């Protein structure tokens, strides 16, 4: 074995915290070099957005799981804090690295940082290879008829599917050469990723188990127990009908290719399969948008919304954040989010719509709250979805489509199982009044132990008036166009 292959390889983990179907890991192993794995905690020196509180909790546990898995392969994981490029260049110099492998990212600051790092390392005769470890199809591979990026989901997804099935996933390596003398590593506990004063993560611990093994178990449970009924149950928050895979995808504990091919191999066809595939497609579309429109997280995709008359309402924002709006389905969702780091997709849409349309608060306020509180706070999906709901995004829901949170509760949580779970103070209300407690007779409220304005709030806005106010605000955009 010559010096070219005995020089160590650095394997840089980012949002790909797994061994299975990890092309950067596979390439590092196949290079025959001794491998030193590294994860860098950067403070945002390259302009990249730092994870929120719930994501930091997940990252801590996912890194702990990854370290154990790598150790079984004999690969040491080194944790370092500081500017990513500086840390990697220093490690490469210290250990005489001959190559560095990583999986790509698709946000503009991340792309720029990776490109600069590649150039500086190659100038030192260090080989750099990057791979697609996050998507079914990379953003530049799908183009519209005019040659530009897609701005509407349906033709995007049609073109993506026409490009062929995604590659089959790579199996995790069973053998590797780990670096025999790894450098000192930061202690994960010293990174302060976990909340302590106070420790608000009890609900997260009760709900989730981060890590690659848990991701594979979640996929198996979904396929075996819920995939067949996905089309019927996915919109029913009181039913256990969704995959619960989104945070595992967010941290790369499982790849979309693994999910795609195992779901397709399950023998379940028809609407259940196509609906779930389309949900994976929406994630792909979100990354397509983020890649081609890099300011998606900060600017209205439709620039005419720059003139939208958003309101200032700190009290309304706080009521929404804490699940105290007086609209039970919205409040149930926001309390589920606060306790568990997630909320059901249907309720997620209703709650987001309430903020931007009932309260006329800038979608960026809601996006920032979700970024901090969601365990699946994804840089592409979170932003694209908020802009979709607001009406300012690509393929957006029309602004005049305003969810009625009362009707949505009655339609999708008809037996009240979800709402009663997260709003125990309303548990004794009859179904007839569960989503409209302010209309319940005083004797019904008294029997249910409810004091409106005290144990449960009155609605902070009236639906009909809020709807009209939103429509009037939208009209100002039409007149200004």
Buried (B, 14 or more C-beta within 10 A) or exposed (E): EEEEBEBBBBBBBBBBBBBBBBBBBBBBBEBEBBBBBBBBBBEEEBEBBEBBBBBBBBBBBBBBBBBEBBEEBBBBBBBBEBBBBBBBBEBBEEBEBBBBBBBBBBBBBBBBBBEEBBEBBEEEEBBBBBBBBBBBBBBEEBBEEEEEBBBEBEBBBEBBBEEEEBBEBBEBBEEBBBBEEBBEBBEBEEBEBBBEEEEBBEBBEEBBEBBBBBBBEBBEBBBEEBBBBBBEBBBBBBBEBBBBBBBBBBBBBBBBBBBBBBBBEBEBEEEBBEBBBBBBBBBBBBBBBBBBBBEBBEBBBBEEBEEBEBEEBEEBBEBBBEBBBBBBBBBBBBBBBBBBBBBBBBBBBBBBBBBBBBBBBBBBBBBBBBBBBBBBBBBBBBBBBBBBBBBBBBBBBEBEEBBBBBBBBBBBBEEBEBBBBBBEBBBBBEEEBBBBBBEBEEEBBEEBEBEBEEEBBEBBBEBEEBBEBBEEBBEEBEEEE
